């Protein structure tokens, strides 16, 4: 995994011009779930490169082809089978239980990045680990009316912002289903608010339109320092 940090740094600071805010919001130790909005296939590597702590992000295995696949692997991302791959959640929980970090793009598929809906994976992990959830706003990896598969030109200005950590816990006499629903709503609301706050403060906007695709249940895996 020696390439993980250099590739993330290269994307953020050489190929693109990435400004990063809120690093002080990331706990220096202990388990952390990074939950970022999703507008481009570059979101994972860019979030990875901007983070003060290493992580791995699981991405649908269909993305691991050709040059893009090599970039994804080199930047610390791992392929996951979207057809009910529960092992990804279990691996992520084990990593968090060890006090490390995972990264998740809980919207599940690239779209407008507004965090209007998220997968249950992030809620399950938050409830079944001692990790805090840090919302991450990622802007600039796709903009205007660009297609979902657009590769941003080198030199584009990107912005990554880490929000205040959110701790999710179970409540007495609350059913498992109710806990999952509440946790999902709290995480979605925190991420959506942080994205909007970051848009206002950075001056960078989300893409003009959403392009719905089949929702992926892929979540995050082991952190870069796990290997």
N, C-alpha and C positions, 0 to 999 in steps of 0.2 A: 504493500500500500504506500510505498514511498512516493508515488506520483500524485497521490490524492491532494495534498496541500498545494504543491506547485502548480498543478493544473487549475485548481480553483483560483489561486492568486493570479495566474496568467490571464484567465478569462476576465477577472474583475479589474486588473490594473494595467494590463498590456494591450489585450485585444479590445477591451471596452473601458470606458471611464466610469467607474462605479463609486458613487458617494455612499458612505455607510453611516447611519446614525443609530443611537440606542444600544451600543455594545455594552454599556454599563448596566443595562437591564438584564443581561445574561448572567446567571449565577456562575461564580468561578469554579464551583465544584458541585457534585451531586447530579442526579438524573434530570435531564431536560428534554422535553419534546418541543422541537421547533415546528410550528405550524404556519406554512406560508401560503399565500394566494397563488393561483396557477393560471398564467396567460401564455406561456411559451415552454418548449422543451428545454430551454436554457435555465429555467427558474431554479431547478435543483442545484446544478453546478454553481450558479451565481450565488445562491444562498449559502452554499457550502464554503465558497471562497471568501464571503464576507463575514462569516461567523468567527467569533473569538475562540470557539471550541470546535473540534472536529466532529463529523457525523457521517453516517451513510444514509442514503435515501433509496428506497426501493421504487423502481420504475417498471412499467409494464414491459414484459420481455420482448414485445414486438419492436421496441425502440432500439434494441441492441443489434443493429445491423450496420455493416460498413464503417465509414469514418465516424459517424455519430455514435455507434456502439462503442468504438474505441475511446472516444472522448468521455462517454458516460462511465465506462469502467474505470478509466484513468482518474476521473474526478471523484471516485469513491461511491458511485451508485451501483446498485445491484438489481438484476432482473427478477421479476416476480410474475408468476402465473396468475392472471386475473380470474381464472376459473376456480374460485374457492380456495385460494392458497392461505390456509390458516397458519401455516408454518411461519409466515412473515410476521404475524402478530406475536406468536410465541417467541420468536427470535428477538423481536423488538423489546418484549417484556423482559427477557433475560438480560439484555443489554442495559436496560434502565435499572433493573434490580442490582446490576453491578456498578451503578453510579455514573453511567456514561450517557451519551446523547443520541437521539434519533431525530431525523428530519422527516416531515410529512407534508405533502401537498394535499390536504384533506378534501379539496373540492373534487378530487378524483380524476378529473380530466381538464384539459386546457379549455378556457372559456374567457369570459369577461374579466375574471379576477376579482369580482365584487364579494366573493364568499357568501353568496346567497344560499348555498347549500353545501353540506360537507358529509363525508362518509362516516360510518359508525366506528371505523377503526381507531381514529384519534380519541374518540370518547371512551372506548373500551380500554385503551392504553392508559389514559389519564385516570380512570377509575381503578384500574388494577395494578397500579404502580405508585411509587412515592414521588413521581416526577411532577415538576411544574410545567405548564404550557406557556411558551413564549410565542406570541403572534409575530409573524414576519411579513411585512409588506414589501413586495418586489415589483418595481415599476421600470418600464422602458424596454423590457425584453421583447415586447410586441406592442405596437402602438397604431393609432389611427385605424385604417381599414385593412391592415396587413393580415394575410392569411395565417392560419394556425401554424403552418409549416415554414413560415418566413424565418430566414436566418438574418439577424440584425447585422448591418454592416459594421466592420471594425471601427472603433472610435466613438460609437454611440454612447451617450450619457445614460447610465443606469442608476437606479437608487434602491438601496436595501435598508429597511428600518426595522430594528428589533424593539418590540413593545414591552410593556411591563408584564412580568410573569403572572400567570393565573394558576391558582391551586384549585383543583377539582376534587371533591370528596363525596363519599356517600352520606346520605342523611338517614337518621333513625327511622325505621319502619317504612322505608322507601323500597319499592320493588326494584328488581334489576332492570326491568324495562323502563320504569319511570326514571331511574338513575341515568340510564343511557340517553334517554330523550333530553333530560335536563342538562346533562354534561355536553351533549352535542349543541344544544341551543346556546349555552354559555360560551362555548369555544367559538361557535359561528359568530355570535354577536361581538365578542372581543376582537376577532380577526377582522370582521367587516368594519368595525369602528376604527381600528388601527389603520386599515387600508385608506379609509376616507380621510383620517387625520394626516396621514403621510402625503396623500395627494395635495391637500391644502398647504402643508408646510413646504413641500418640495417643488410644487408647481408642475409636476409631471402627472399626466392623466393615464387612465386605463384605456385599452383599445375601444374603438367606437362601438363595436358590436360583438355579441356573443355568437359562437359557432358551436352549438350543442353537438357532442359526440356521445358515444356509449360511455356511461359512467364506469370508472374503474374503482375497484375496492382496494387497490394497492396502497400500502402504507409504508412505514419506514423500517429499516433494518439496523444492522450493527454500525457503531460509530467507527471512524477511521482508526482510532487508537485501540480498537478491539483486536486487530490482527497483528 
